[in-house]
Amino acid sequence: MNIENIRLINFRNYKSLDIDLNRNMNIFIGKNAQGKTNLLESIYMCATGRSFRTNRDKEIINFNKNQAYIGAKIRTGNLQKFIEIKVDKNKQKRIRVNKVELNNFRELNSGLNVVMFSPDDLKLIKGGPIERRNFLDMSISQIKPIYKHNVGRYNKVLYQRNNLLKSKKSRDEILNLLDIFDVQLAKIGTQIILYRQQFIEKLSKLAEKIHNKLTLDKEDLNLEYISNVDYKSIKDKINLEKRYLSQLKKTVNRDLAIGTTEIGPHRDDILVNINNIDARSFASQGQQRTIVLSIKLAEVEIIKEDRGLYPVLLLDDVFSELDEERRKYLTMSFNNMQTIITSTDSLLLEELSLLDKSIFYIENGNVIKQ
Ligand SMILES: Nc1ncnc2c1ncn2[C@@H]1O[C@H](COP(=O)(O)OP(=O)(O)OP(=O)(O)O)[C@@H](O)[C@H]1O
């Protein structure tokens, strides 16, 4: 799959942009704060319907304007899709696929899968559990639309349950009403946990292999999904759902006291181990970068396996952060897929000199093709 063309109007610092992309490699060179990450953000939005930087869509509108537009032509095999996103200061975000408007961004099936790798991704290791859950949700949603749908439903029920816990109603009335929410949370939450668990199992195996190669077998990487719903000894969905429901009931007094729901996948995490030691506490910066690189390249493989096609790889200024060996390894994976790379300097052009590529220069939201 690849992006053939991208068009932006009043998107962040781009007033107007219309560029055709190379089906192999695209390198965008620009100084700091010229619009490199913004461009990757617009592509990411076309793939997933949302930004990786903010939940507030309106932030993407140029400071001096009221509307922003992104249009992308996507090719998946013989199929071409035209994705359009319009964000208006005073209206709901609108998404169209081949001119047909969607009811909700969760319905978006763009045909475009992306894997993004940026220096910010170190927070996947050192950041809080929410960073790792976001990674899980965005990654699984790209290959399993039903998962995206379930996460939306789960968050809605969770919000309602938390509101009820905080309400001024009598304890008996609350307990009565909680039943309905608990059944729904256990049902949808179970599906989320199982999807995440399967995904992490796959990801861990693939990432381990890549990491072994990257570290010349010196480091063993292992990822484990940690749920606060005690599911480990449970193999089937029905029993997990029952266990989940009974845990919700058991913790109801605590939930009432703090006014929020403690049990469920909204509190889960991923444990990242290097040679059986928790990477969060002990991995050096360089080790963290290598772990993230292994995880991202494993994600590429999962998408390839699931969709039968390689995703588009978005690399935001990561080359300068990696040593020569890792850069070489990363470059080897470029052969199969469209890559969009940003950099603050042109040194990497020498390193990538033999590959089929287009080079663009970005200055203050203006892009010039070399
Ligand atoms: N809504 C907006 N309207 C106008 N400009 C914006 C908006 N949002 C962000 N910007 C500006 O866009 C500029 C470019 O940001 P971007 O993050 O793409 O830079 P970059 O080229 O990736 O830089 P760096 O190399 O420092 O990461 C910044 O100066 C930022 O203030």
The ligand as an SDF file (V2000), in Angstrom:
LIG
                    3D

 31 33  0  0  0  0  0  0  0  0999 V2000
   -2.5520   24.9740   14.6020 N   0  0  0  0  0  0  0  0  0  0  0  0
   -1.4070   25.5110   14.1860 C   0  0  0  0  0  0  0  0  0  0  0  0
   -1.4110   26.6030   13.3740 N   0  0  0  0  0  0  0  0  0  0  0  0
   -0.2460   27.1480   12.9280 C   0  0  0  0  0  0  0  0  0  0  0  0
    0.9630   26.6460   13.2560 N   0  0  0  0  0  0  0  0  0  0  0  0
    1.0270   25.5840   14.0670 C   0  0  0  0  0  0  0  0  0  0  0  0
   -0.1480   24.9550   14.5730 C   0  0  0  0  0  0  0  0  0  0  0  0
    0.2140   23.8940   15.3320 N   0  0  0  0  0  0  0  0  0  0  0  0
    1.5640   23.8880   15.3310 C   0  0  0  0  0  0  0  0  0  0  0  0
    2.0500   24.8800   14.5650 N   0  0  0  0  0  0  0  0  0  0  0  0
    3.4610   25.2250   14.2960 C   0  0  0  0  0  0  0  0  0  0  0  0
    3.9990   24.3790   13.2970 O   0  0  0  0  0  0  0  0  0  0  0  0
    5.4160   24.4980   13.3930 C   0  0  0  0  0  0  0  0  0  0  0  0
    6.0470   23.2350   12.8980 C   0  0  0  0  0  0  0  0  0  0  0  0
    5.8270   22.1670   13.7890 O   0  0  0  0  0  0  0  0  0  0  0  0
    6.4170   20.6930   13.5860 P   0  0  0  0  0  0  0  0  0  0  0  0
    6.1790   19.9820   14.8650 O   0  0  0  0  0  0  0  0  0  0  0  0
    5.9000   20.0650   12.3530 O   0  0  0  0  0  0  0  0  0  0  0  0
    7.9680   21.0180   13.4230 O   0  0  0  0  0  0  0  0  0  0  0  0
    9.1530   20.0870   12.9340 P   0  0  0  0  0  0  0  0  0  0  0  0
    9.5870   20.5650   11.5960 O   0  0  0  0  0  0  0  0  0  0  0  0
    8.8210   18.6500   13.0760 O   0  0  0  0  0  0  0  0  0  0  0  0
   10.2630   20.5310   13.9700 O   0  0  0  0  0  0  0  0  0  0  0  0
   11.2860   19.7260   14.9120 P   0  0  0  0  0  0  0  0  0  0  0  0
   12.4510   19.3920   14.0350 O   0  0  0  0  0  0  0  0  0  0  0  0
   11.6370   20.7900   15.9030 O   0  0  0  0  0  0  0  0  0  0  0  0
   10.5880   18.5670   15.5080 O   0  0  0  0  0  0  0  0  0  0  0  0
    5.7180   24.9030   14.8250 C   0  0  0  0  0  0  0  0  0  0  0  0
    6.3430   26.1660   14.8160 O   0  0  0  0  0  0  0  0  0  0  0  0
    4.3630   24.9980   15.4780 C   0  0  0  0  0  0  0  0  0  0  0  0
    4.2550   26.0860   16.3600 O   0  0  0  0  0  0  0  0  0  0  0  0
  1  2  1  0
  2  3  1  0
  2  7  2  0
  3  4  2  0
  4  5  1  0
  5  6  2  0
  6  7  1  0
  6 10  1  0
  7  8  1  0
  8  9  2  0
  9 10  1  0
 10 11  1  0
 11 12  1  0
 11 30  1  0
 12 13  1  0
 13 14  1  0
 13 28  1  0
 14 15  1  0
 15 16  1  0
 16 17  2  0
 16 18  1  0
 16 19  1  0
 19 20  1  0
 20 21  2  0
 20 22  1  0
 20 23  1  0
 23 24  1  0
 24 25  2  0
 24 26  1  0
 24 27  1  0
 28 29  1  0
 28 30  1  0
 30 31  1  0
M  END
$$$$
